[in-house]
């Protein structure tokens, strides 16, 4: 007997693991750099270089890339920057992992500090978070109906989330920014920071389109005056990737991570250093799904033959929630009592860290911190620049209907807006808008028909049954079940209120 079958691909979580590692290393300042007298500001990112799998273990190799702005002991209080890498290797245990599984590893900087040992030697200390997740593609086969005619069938429509494409790629983007007329030419680029806001990812036809704002602030020495100048600007950047098998009704989940960020001064049309060239490489990890309503065969019978069904329990995923919620933060903070007072804010940067995600009865609770770094001009001529840092806690509860223990979920936090306003020379106000994206799939199960075998009817037993029978239909009772019980069809049932009259059919 031929059954109508629907093949659906699902992405199933197999294992996940998390660890923290501590790095502690010395850094020697190169001979072409002046002696250090004071550290001002340090930024850092984790670069993953290699991931090897074997025997339920993955080996992660990477490096912490850091860049620090410092003040030298020169008479003109020269500002300089140093950058370096601290390599690391870490082992994570992931049960049941196989070579064909999709492995996702994310690493972030939990804490980073650079201290002075002496005028030529620094100590770099950092705490890194590393999380790994193993996913497996599974094909499930759902039986919809019997293709031959002459069978009474009962089906159920089930929404199933089917994986269309699981894609990981890199988008390269470029942008040039021209300094306004009020700014002098760039003599030397000392330090810079690039953040991303208002990230938007869309499926447009057979493409993934990425759009966002790159917030750039730079500290440079003026070519004209030799003085230090700060400049901050925001520019839109965009890129795209090709995707296959698109129909226009897909559901997707995508995450971005900067791989490379390079900023350099360039000559403008007149050959003067008034242009900033930005080169970006963004890693894009996207899963594209299609929600399909599958007809599942629940039961069947025939009037001229006996049917025996073999079933098995099949797990499948349904979409519960895909949404974005926003959190508005506002906080006033002040510099430390021993810090130089603020004359002007040069630039600000924000990083989000999610500390805890809890599944609750009606949804998911997210807690974290917004870390805001501020570079500012001071009122002291001998110490012209300084740095302040604020941590703003946040939490958000996202309601999810149909929550259960058998869910897979992804959470992604992005910074949409950040504004730092100076209140006086010691106090400032931070306003920010955060986006918390959530994607939740629920695992459900269905008894799926594997095969159906036919046997001859027991005519003798069937003939002993009455040719017509009346019964009272119970609340919620299905006419199809009554027809099967008394060897009839729904068309041969006369229904009067809650009473039914069934006429037996024998071929």
N, C-alpha and C positions, 0 to 999 in steps of 0.2 A: 504494500500500500504506500503510495507516494504522498509525502507530507510537504507542505509549503514551508520553507525554512528561511529564517532571517539571520544573517551573520552580522554580529556587531563586535567591534573592537573596544575594549575597556582598558583604562590605565589604572592599575591596582598598586597600592602601596604595599611593599614587602617588609621593609625595615627602615629604621632611622636611628641616628645616634648624634650625640652632642658632646663637645669637650671644650675646655678652656686651656690655653697654653700661655705660659709666661716667658717673655723674652727679656734678656738682660745682656747688653753688649756695649763695648767701648767703641768710640769713633774718634779717629785722629783727624784733625783739621789739616787740609792740604797746605803745602808750602805757599801756594799762590793766594791764600786767604789770610787776612789779618787775624791777630789774636782776639779771642772772645773775652768780653768783660761782663756781658749780660745777655741772657736768653730772653727773647721777646715772645715768639709764637711758633708753635710746631703743629704741623698737620701730617697725617699719615694714612695710608691705604694698604690693604692686603692684596698681593698679586699671587694667584695660584698658578703654578707652572706645570705640574704633572700630577696625575692621579693614577695609581696602579692598584689593580684588584687581584686578590688571590687568597683562597682558603678562608673565606668569610671575613677577610680583613682588607681594608684599603689603606694605602700609604699615600699621604698628601705631602707634596713638596711645594714650597712657595717662599715668599719673602715679604717682609714688612718694608715698604718704601716710605721713607720719612723725609720731610723738608722742613728746615728750621730757619727762622729769621733771628739774627742776633746783632748786637751792637759791639763794635770793636773798641780797642783802647786808643785809637788814633785821636789826634787833637781835634779833628773835625767830627768826632763821634760817628764815624762811618758805619753804615748799615750794610750787612752782608747776609747771604744765605748759604746754607750747606744742605746737601741731600745725600742720602745713602740708603743701603739695603741691608737688612738683617735676614739671612736665610733661616728656614726652619723645615723640619720634617716631623710629621705626626702620624700616628697609627690610630685608626678607628675600627671597631668591630661591628660588622653588619651581618646579622644572621641571614642565611639562605641566599646570599647575593650570588648572581651568576653573570657571566660575561655579557649576555644579551640584555641584561637589565639596563634601564636608564638610570644613571647615577647623577644626582645633583648635589654639589658641594658649595656651600656659601660660607664666606669668612668675613669677619668685620673686626674693627678695632674697638675694644671695650674701654681701654685706658691707654694713654700714651704720654710720656714725659721725657724730656731731655734735660739733663743736669750737667753742670760744669765740674769737672775734676780739676783741671788746671786750664791755663789760657790756650792750650793746644789740644786738649783732650776732653771729650764729652762722654757721658754715659746715657744710653738709650734704654728705657724700660717700657714694656708694653704688655698688655693682656689682650689676647685674641680669642674671639669666639669662632668655633668651627662647627657647622652643622651639616650632616649628610643625610640624604634620603634616597632610597632605592625604590624604583618603580618598574613594574613589569606590564607589558602589553599582553592581554588575554583576549582571545576570540571566543565568544559565546554563540551558541546556535539555539535560536528560539523557534519552536514549531508553531505555525499560525493556524493551519487548517488542513483538512484532507482534500486533496485536489479532485478526487473522483466524486461523482454525483451519487445521490441516493443515501447519504448519511445525514443524520441529525446531529448538528454540532453546536457546542456552546463555547464561545470565545470571550476573552477579556482583553480590553485595550490597556496597555501598560506603557507609560512614557519612559523610554530608555535613553540614557545619555551615552552616545557613541562617539568614540574618538575618531576624528577625521585626519588630523595631522599633529604630530609632536615634533616641533621644530626648534632648533637652537642654532643661532647664527650671529654674525657680527655686522652691525651697521656702521659705516664710516661717514662722518659728516665734517664739513669745513665751513668756516665763517671768517670774514674779515670785518674789522671794526675800525673806523676812522675816528681819531681823537677830535673832539670839538675845537673850535678856534680859540677858546679860552684856555686851552692846555698847551704847554710847551712841548717841543720835540723830545722824544725818548732818547736819552743818552745811554742808560744802562737799566735793564729790567732786573730789579732786585728780588721781588717776591710777587706771587700771584695766587689767587684762589678762584676756582670755578665750581659753582653749585648749579643744580638743576631744579627748576620749578615748573609747575603747570604741565606735567607730563600727560600726554594723551596718545593712546594707541588705538587705532581703528582698523577694521577690515574693510577695504575698499576693492570690491571685485576680487581679483586674484592677487592682491597685494596687502601686506601689513604696512601701514603708514604710521610713522612716529613723528610727533611734534612736541616740542617743549621749549622752554626759555632757559638759556644759559646765562646765569648771573656771574659776571666777571668783575673782580676788582684786582687792581695792580698797584704795586708800589714801585716807582722808578725814580732814577736820578735824572734831572733835567739836563738835556744837552746844552741848553742856553745858559742856565744859571748855576748848574751843579747842585741845586737844592732838590730835596726829595718831594715828590708829588704823589698823591693818591688819586686814583680814578676808578669809579665803579659804574658799570652799565649792564643792561640786560638786552640780549639779542635772541630772536627766535632761530631755532635750528630744526632741521627735519631730515628724515631719511625714510627708506622703504625697503621691504624684502618681498620677494615673490613667494606665493603660496599656490599649491595645487588643490584641485577638487573642491573649489569654492562654489556655493550655490546662492549665497546671499542671506541665509537664515542661520548662520553658524553662531555659536557661543564660544568665547575664548577667554583664556586667562594668560596674561603676559607679565613678565617681570624684566626690569632693566638693571644693568650694572655697568658702570664705567670701567673700561679696560685700560684705556690710554687717554690722557689729557695733556696736550702740549699747547703752550702759548708762547709766541715769539714776536718781537717787534719786526716790522717790515717797512720798506720804503713805500710811500704813496706815489701818485702819478708824477710828482715833482722830484722824487728821489729822496724825500725827507722821511725820517723815522717817525711817522705819525699814524702808522697802521699797526693793528694787533691781529695776528693770524692765529686762529683757533683750529686745532685738529683734534677730532674726537673719534674714539672707537667705543661703541656701546654693545655689550653683549645682550642679546634678546633671547629669552626663553619663553616659548609660547606653546600652549596646548589649545587646539581648536576642536570643538565638539559640535555635534548636531543632535538635537533632541528629536527622537523619532518615536512615534506612537505605534507600537508593535502589537498586532493581534496575537494573543497567546491562546492556544487550544486548551480548554479546561476539561472538556468531556465530550464524548461522542457515542452514539449507538446507531443501530440499523434495525429495520423491521424484518429483514430477511436473513440476518446473520448475527452471530454473537461476537462482540469485540472485547479483546483483552489488551489493555494498555500497560506499557512499561514506562515508568516515569523516573526522573531524577530531579533533585533540588539544584537549581542554578542560581548563583548570585548575580546581581546586576546593579548598576548605579543609576540613581535619579538625581537631577539637579534640585537642590533645596533653595539655595540663595546665591546670587551674584550681585553684589551691590557695592556702593562706595558711600561711606559716611564721613562727614566733616567734623572736625573739632577746632573750635576757636579758642586760642590761648592769649591771655594778656597778663603780663607780670611786670612789676617794677623791681629793679635790683640796683645795687650800688657797688662801687669798686671797694677793694679792701682798704682799711684805714692807712696802710703804709704805701699804697700805690700813688703814682703821679696822677694829678687831677686831669680831667678830660677837657681838651680844648675843642676838638672836632672828631667825629666818628668817620673813619676812612672806609671801612668795609665790615660786613658781617657775614657770618656763615652759620648754617644750621645742619645738624645731623640728628636723625631719629634712631633711637635704639628701643626695640621692643623687649621688655624684661620678662613678661609673663603673659601667657594665653591660657585661659581656663574655659573648659566646656561646662556650661551650666544647663539647667533644666530647659530653659526657653531661649537659649542663645549662647553667644560667645563673648567673654569679657577679655578686653585687651588692656594691658598696662605698659607704660614705657616712659621714656624721658626724651625731651627735646634739648639737645646740647647746642648752645649758641655761643659762638666765639666772635669777639669784637676786637678789631684793630683800630686804635685811635691815636690822634695827635695829642701830646700832653702840653701842659703849660710850662714845662721845664725845658730850657734850651739845651741843657747838657744831656737830657734823656728825651729826645723828641717824640718817640713812639712807645706805646705800651699795649698790653693785651688784657682783656677781661673775658671771663667765661661765666655763663649762667646755665643752670640746669632747671628745666621746668617739667615737673611730672604731669602726666596726663593718663586718663583712663576712659574707656568707651565700652558700653555694652551694646552689642548688636543682636537684635531679636532674630531668631531663626525658628520658623514654624516646622514642626516635625523633627525636632532634635532627638537624637538617640546616641547610643554608644558606638554604633556602626557607621560613623561618618568619616570622610576624609575632608580636610579643609586646608586652605591656603590663606595667609594673611600677608598683606603688603602695605607698608606705611610710606607715604610720600609727603614732602613739604611743598605745599602749594604757594604759600605767601609767607614772607618774613620781613618785618620792618622794625628797625631800632631807632627810637627817638631820644635825643638828649634832653633831659629835664633840667639838670644843672651840671656843674663840673664834677660831681661825684655820683650822680644818679641818672639812670636811663630806664626807658620803658620798652618792653618787647611785645610786639603783636605778631601773631602767627596763625596760619590756618593749615591744619594737617588733614590729609586724606587717608582713610583707612579702608583699603579694599579687602573684600571677603568673598571667597568662593567655597561653597560647601556642597559636597556630594554625599548622598545617603545610600548605603548598601541595603538592598532589599533582596528578597528571594522569591522564586516562583517554581512551582512543580511543573517541569517541562516534559512533554511527551517525547520519548525516544523512538518508540516503534509501536505499531498496532498489529496484532495478529487476529485473524478471523477464524471462527469455528462455526460449525453447523448449529442451528437453533435446536433447542430441546422442545420439539413441537408438542409432544405428549403433555409435558408440564404446562406449556403455554395454553393448550386447549382446555385444560381444567379450570383456568381462570375465567371469570365472568366476562361476557362480551361487552357489557356496559356496567359502569360503576359510578356511583355518586359519592362525593366526599366534600368535606369542608376545608377550604383553603386556609392554611394557617398564616398568621401575620409574617410577611417577608418571604413566604414560600414562592418559589419560582415555578411558573407553568411548565417550563422545560423539564424540570425535575419530575414533576407529576406525570408528564407525557412519557418520560423514560421508564418510570416505575411501572406504568400500566401498559406499556408496549403500544404507544400511540404517538401521534404528532400534536404539536400545539394547535394545528388547524382543526383537529378532531376533538377539541375540548370546548364544551359549552360552559361559559362562565356566567352565573347569575349572582351578583353580589359577591359574597365570599364562598359561595357554593359552586362546585364544578361538576360537570357530567362528562365522563371520559368514555369514548368509544374505542374498544380494542381493535387493532388492525393486525391481520396476519396475512402474509403473502405465501 
